[in-house]
Amino acid sequence: MAKKLRVGFIGAGGIAQGAHFPGWDALPDCEIVAIADIAKGTAKTAATKAGVPDDMVFDDYKKMLDAVDLDIVDVCTPNCYHKAPVIDAFKAGCNVIVEKPIAVSRKEAEQMTQAGHDAGKLFMVAQSMRFSDNHLAMKDWVDAGYVGDIYWARASYLRQRGVPAWGAFIVKEMSAGGPGYDLGVHILDLCLHMMGHPEPVTVSAGAWLELSNKPSIMKHDPKRFTVPEEFVAGYVRFADGQGISLETSWAVNVPHGSGAMVFSGTKGGMQNEPLTLVREEAGMLVNTTPTINPYAGIASHSEEIRLFVEALRTGGSSPVPGEQAIMTQRILDGLYKSAAKGKEVKV
Ligand SMILES: NC(=O)c1ccc[n+]([C@@H]2O[C@H](COP(=O)([O-])OP(=O)(O)OC[C@H]3O[C@@H](n4cnc5c(N)ncnc54)[C@H](O)[C@@H]3O)[C@@H](O)[C@H]2O)c1
């Protein structure tokens, strides 16, 4: 077997332990050898789970980068603390995978991506929704030409009462934004991925905060809720006329939640839940639902990590390169700017 790739974590909380650790564990040619987390208790728990010895646990990630020879750094800090660890890890000669959203501004995203290029290292943004079973199948439909050119998408990720009660999600200083950064980034990335990353031109959006900053049936502490929104809806226009209609919430009064992604193309259409392809066949408009999805049961985070390592081993390109995440970030920046100004903005 090829030399094992040595992985170090920066930030080892919920998503690291719950989704990234199993991804690395599933790869026999990789091992988690070091962990850095500013919260000593979290670092200790994570190290025990990953089988990392005490002398490879750090409360300062810079000490880890100085002391440990690493091939890969996996950054799972809150959104506002992605930039510095990613750039420092590149400077230390490591390849980097970072959780979504890449950053909290276009400028940060560009600096991080450039740092990867300057170091000549692989950079992937962990846009895990691309790698779930239905979304992998949908991309196969697109690549096989069944959908044609996608000119419109409706991206919906609505929680009725789902404000995160744990971690840093609702704290502005750590996360910058609410469901836009948490969920909106997933569905925007998925749309751009399916549509072939067309050039965005303008965004018009509204954002609301009516339910989450006061006592409610939800479990989070409303006093901690300092991000600007609990619900954002908008429309993105692209240079060649394509459009995305997007809506995402942690809390909103609608009859039911939604994770529905619908795409309309020149040859057909498709949606994720239930997985359906619609197109004309023999003079009929036919909905097709696969009986067997070859990707059924795939764990999206494990798949993203597997693909990252495959690209590293083969010299392939990043499964989610910084350039694609910069484009998503430009749209996100536009959503917040448009909502604050109350008018359409250029991205
Ligand atoms: N893809 C997904 O489905 C998904 C799901 C949840 C979270 N996330 C993303 O993962 C990131 C982390 O979220 P989480 O839920 O794991 O949060 P978390 O609060 O559970 O964990 C973050 C950890 O980072 C540590 N940390 C903060 N600053 C640090 C620093 N400078 N150096 C080292 N450690 C530091 C904290 O102590 C904490 O343990 C966020 O960007 C979030 O958007 C992605």
The ligand as a Tripos MOL2 file, in Angstrom:
@<TRIPOS>MOLECULE
LIG
   44    48     1     0     0
SMALL
NO_CHARGES

@<TRIPOS>ATOM
      1 N1        -21.6750   19.9980    5.5160 N.am      1 LIG1
      2 C1        -22.5220   19.9370    6.5140 C.2       1 LIG1
      3 O1        -23.5350   19.2780    6.4010 O.2       1 LIG1
      4 C2        -22.2120   20.6740    7.7860 C.ar      1 LIG1
      5 C3        -22.9470   20.3910    8.9340 C.ar      1 LIG1
      6 C4        -22.6120   21.0670   10.1120 C.ar      1 LIG1
      7 C5        -21.5850   22.0210   10.1100 C.ar      1 LIG1
      8 N2        -20.9070   22.2870    8.9660 N.ar      1 LIG1
      9 C6        -19.8530   23.3230    8.9510 C.3       1 LIG1
     10 O2        -18.7560   22.8810    9.7550 O.3       1 LIG1
     11 C7        -18.1700   23.9790   10.4440 C.3       1 LIG1
     12 C8        -18.1240   23.6310   11.9280 C.3       1 LIG1
     13 O3        -19.4330   23.3800   12.3860 O.3       1 LIG1
     14 P1        -19.7100   22.4210   13.6440 P.3       1 LIG1
     15 O4        -21.1720   22.1680   13.6630 O.co2     1 LIG1
     16 O5        -18.7960   21.2750   13.6620 O.co2     1 LIG1
     17 O6        -19.3490   23.4290   14.8220 O.3       1 LIG1
     18 P2        -18.8540   23.0730   16.2990 P.3       1 LIG1
     19 O7        -19.0430   24.3150   17.0860 O.co2     1 LIG1
     20 O8        -19.4980   21.8020   16.7690 O.co2     1 LIG1
     21 O9        -17.2910   22.7760   16.1010 O.3       1 LIG1
     22 C9        -16.3840   23.7710   15.7510 C.3       1 LIG1
     23 C10       -15.1220   23.5410   16.5780 C.3       1 LIG1
     24 O10       -14.1060   24.4650   16.1470 O.3       1 LIG1
     25 C11       -13.3840   24.8330   17.2940 C.3       1 LIG1
     26 N3        -12.6410   26.0720   16.9980 N.ar      1 LIG1
     27 C12       -13.1030   27.3260   16.8670 C.ar      1 LIG1
     28 N4        -12.0980   28.1650   16.5580 N.ar      1 LIG1
     29 C13       -10.9740   27.4110   16.4640 C.ar      1 LIG1
     30 C14        -9.6220   27.7020   16.1610 C.ar      1 LIG1
     31 N5         -9.2160   28.9470   15.8740 N.pl3     1 LIG1
     32 N6         -8.7330   26.6970   16.1770 N.ar      1 LIG1
     33 C15        -9.1230   25.4260   16.4590 C.ar      1 LIG1
     34 N7        -10.3970   25.0970   16.7540 N.ar      1 LIG1
     35 C16       -11.3110   26.0790   16.7550 C.ar      1 LIG1
     36 C17       -14.4340   24.9730   18.3830 C.3       1 LIG1
     37 O11       -13.8560   24.9080   19.6870 O.3       1 LIG1
     38 C18       -15.3240   23.7840   18.0720 C.3       1 LIG1
     39 O12       -14.9560   22.6200   18.7980 O.3       1 LIG1
     40 C19       -19.0040   25.2160   10.0860 C.3       1 LIG1
     41 O13       -18.3590   25.9560    9.0970 O.3       1 LIG1
     42 C20       -20.3090   24.6300    9.5600 C.3       1 LIG1
     43 O14       -20.9140   25.4460    8.5730 O.3       1 LIG1
     44 C21       -21.1940   21.6160    7.8170 C.ar      1 LIG1
@<TRIPOS>BOND
     1     1     2 1
     2     2     3 2
     3     2     4 1
     4     4     5 ar
     5     4    44 ar
     6     5     6 ar
     7     6     7 ar
     8     7     8 ar
     9     8     9 1
    10     8    44 ar
    11     9    10 1
    12     9    42 1
    13    10    11 1
    14    11    12 1
    15    11    40 1
    16    12    13 1
    17    13    14 1
    18    14    15 2
    19    14    16 1
    20    14    17 1
    21    17    18 1
    22    18    19 2
    23    18    20 1
    24    18    21 1
    25    21    22 1
    26    22    23 1
    27    23    24 1
    28    23    38 1
    29    24    25 1
    30    25    26 1
    31    25    36 1
    32    26    27 ar
    33    26    35 ar
    34    27    28 ar
    35    28    29 ar
    36    29    30 ar
    37    29    35 ar
    38    30    31 1
    39    30    32 ar
    40    32    33 ar
    41    33    34 ar
    42    34    35 ar
    43    36    37 1
    44    36    38 1
    45    38    39 1
    46    40    41 1
    47    40    42 1
    48    42    43 1
@<TRIPOS>SUBSTRUCTURE
     1 LIG1         1 GROUP 0 **** ****
